[in-house]
């Protein structure tokens, strides 16, 4: 195993999001989620040569990161678990700064980039360049107001692209 990832996400209620154990990376958890029969249907879309499969969206996490250095959300984190495949002939980057999520009130939210580093610490990471034909697994965290629920993920191949709307359940 190339990297050992640990990420904890504590809910704001009594219920918590299960931590990733030191024996599994965030990518392995995301891969298992995509390959297993998910509770939520897998939603797919593509823009340019990036093909995304979203398997799970969970909101309500107050913190992410290691237990000894948690990163607190201003509101709460919504975690979008996905697989991204590069169908092109050149390496591609899923630029976290270009990705957006839209909540049920139409408000757009950016990826919480520092939190993204915590939840994607495996090697290779969703945040690394994706070689042609390769797939990367991971989680994009969005810091949203408490109680907000995400309705749409906007996949962008670049910061200036139109983007593709991916409905979230």
C-alpha positions as CSV (number, residue, x, y, z in Angstrom):
1,X,0.0,0.0,0.0
2,X,1.6,3.3,-1.1
3,X,0.0,5.6,1.5
4,X,-1.8,5.2,4.7
5,X,-4.6,7.7,5.1
6,X,-6.6,8.6,8.1
7,X,-9.5,10.9,8.0
8,X,-12.1,11.6,10.6
9,X,-15.4,13.4,10.1
10,X,-17.5,14.0,13.1
11,X,-21.2,14.8,12.7
12,X,-22.9,17.6,14.4
13,X,-25.4,15.2,16.0
14,X,-24.9,12.0,17.9
15,X,-24.3,10.2,14.6
16,X,-20.8,10.4,13.2
17,X,-19.3,9.6,9.8
18,X,-17.1,6.5,10.3
19,X,-13.4,7.2,10.3
20,X,-11.1,5.6,7.7
21,X,-8.9,3.2,9.6
22,X,-5.1,3.3,9.2
23,X,-5.3,0.1,7.2
24,X,-7.3,1.7,4.3
25,X,-6.7,4.8,2.3
26,X,-9.4,7.3,1.4
27,X,-9.0,6.1,-2.2
28,X,-9.6,2.5,-1.3
29,X,-12.7,3.5,0.7
30,X,-13.9,5.5,-2.3
31,X,-13.1,2.6,-4.7
32,X,-15.0,0.2,-2.5
33,X,-17.9,2.6,-2.3
34,X,-18.0,2.9,-6.1
35,X,-17.7,-0.8,-6.7
36,X,-20.1,-1.9,-4.0
37,X,-23.9,-1.6,-4.3
38,X,-24.2,1.9,-2.9
39,X,-27.2,3.1,-0.9
40,X,-27.3,6.0,-3.3
41,X,-27.2,5.5,-7.1
42,X,-23.9,6.2,-8.8
43,X,-24.2,9.3,-10.9
44,X,-21.9,9.8,-13.9
45,X,-21.0,12.7,-16.2
46,X,-18.1,13.9,-18.3
47,X,-16.6,17.1,-19.5
48,X,-13.8,17.0,-21.9
49,X,-11.7,14.0,-21.1
50,X,-12.7,13.9,-17.4
51,X,-15.4,11.2,-16.5
52,X,-16.7,11.4,-13.0
53,X,-18.7,8.8,-11.1
54,X,-20.2,10.1,-7.8
55,X,-21.2,7.3,-5.4
56,X,-22.0,9.1,-2.2
57,X,-22.7,12.6,-0.7
58,X,-22.7,13.0,3.1
59,X,-23.3,16.3,4.9
60,X,-23.0,17.2,8.5
61,X,-19.3,16.6,9.3
62,X,-18.1,19.2,11.8
63,X,-14.4,18.4,11.2
64,X,-12.1,16.4,9.0
65,X,-8.4,15.4,9.4
66,X,-6.4,13.5,11.9
67,X,-7.7,13.2,15.5
68,X,-4.7,15.2,16.8
69,X,-5.1,18.0,14.2
70,X,-8.8,18.3,13.1
71,X,-9.8,21.0,10.6
72,X,-13.1,22.5,11.7
73,X,-15.8,23.6,9.2
74,X,-17.1,27.2,9.3
75,X,-20.6,25.6,8.8
76,X,-20.4,21.8,8.1
77,X,-18.6,19.7,5.6
78,X,-20.4,17.9,2.8
79,X,-18.2,15.1,1.5
80,X,-18.7,14.0,-2.2
81,X,-17.1,10.6,-2.8
82,X,-16.1,10.0,-6.4
83,X,-14.0,8.3,-9.0
84,X,-12.5,10.3,-11.8
85,X,-11.3,8.7,-15.0
86,X,-9.1,10.4,-17.6
87,X,-10.3,9.3,-21.0
88,X,-7.9,11.4,-22.9
89,X,-4.3,10.9,-24.3
90,X,-2.6,13.5,-22.0
91,X,-2.4,13.6,-18.2
92,X,-5.2,15.7,-16.7
93,X,-5.8,17.4,-13.3
94,X,-9.2,17.5,-11.6
95,X,-8.6,21.1,-10.4
96,X,-10.3,21.4,-7.0
97,X,-10.4,25.2,-7.4
98,X,-12.6,24.8,-10.5
99,X,-15.1,22.4,-9.0
100,X,-18.4,23.7,-7.4
101,X,-21.3,22.3,-5.6
102,X,-24.7,24.0,-5.5
103,X,-27.1,23.6,-2.6
104,X,-30.9,23.3,-2.7
105,X,-31.1,27.1,-2.4
106,X,-29.0,27.7,-5.5
107,X,-25.9,28.9,-3.6
108,X,-22.6,27.9,-5.1
109,X,-19.8,26.5,-2.9
110,X,-16.1,26.0,-3.6
111,X,-14.1,22.9,-2.6
112,X,-12.6,23.4,0.9
113,X,-9.0,22.9,-0.5
114,X,-7.2,22.5,2.9
115,X,-9.8,19.8,3.9
116,X,-9.4,18.2,0.5
117,X,-5.7,17.6,1.3
118,X,-6.7,15.9,4.6
119,X,-9.2,13.6,3.0
120,X,-7.1,12.7,-0.1
121,X,-3.8,11.9,1.5
122,X,-3.3,8.6,-0.3
123,X,-0.8,8.0,-3.1
124,X,-1.9,8.5,-5.9
125,X,-4.4,11.1,-4.9
126,X,-7.5,12.5,-6.5
127,X,-5.6,15.8,-6.4
128,X,-2.7,14.5,-8.5
129,X,-2.5,14.6,-12.3
130,X,-4.4,11.6,-13.7
131,X,-2.5,9.7,-16.4
132,X,-4.3,8.7,-19.6
133,X,-6.8,5.9,-19.0
134,X,-6.3,6.0,-15.2
135,X,-8.9,6.4,-12.5
136,X,-8.4,8.2,-9.2
137,X,-10.7,7.8,-6.2
138,X,-11.3,10.3,-3.5
139,X,-13.5,12.8,-1.7
140,X,-14.2,16.5,-2.4
141,X,-15.2,18.4,0.7
142,X,-17.4,21.5,0.6
143,X,-17.8,23.8,3.6
144,X,-21.5,24.8,3.6
145,X,-23.8,26.5,6.0
146,X,-25.2,24.2,8.7
147,X,-28.3,22.4,7.5
148,X,-27.6,23.0,3.8
149,X,-27.9,20.0,1.5
150,X,-26.1,19.8,-1.9
151,X,-28.3,19.4,-5.0
152,X,-25.8,19.6,-7.8
153,X,-22.1,19.0,-8.4
154,X,-20.6,21.1,-11.2
155,X,-17.8,19.2,-12.9
156,X,-15.3,21.6,-14.7
157,X,-12.4,20.4,-16.9
158,X,-10.8,23.8,-16.3
159,X,-11.5,27.0,-14.3
160,X,-12.9,28.6,-17.4
161,X,-15.0,25.8,-18.8
162,X,-18.8,25.9,-18.8
163,X,-19.1,22.8,-16.6
164,X,-21.5,19.9,-16.5
165,X,-24.3,19.7,-13.9
166,X,-24.3,16.4,-12.0
167,X,-27.4,15.9,-9.8
168,X,-26.7,14.7,-6.2
169,X,-29.2,12.8,-4.1
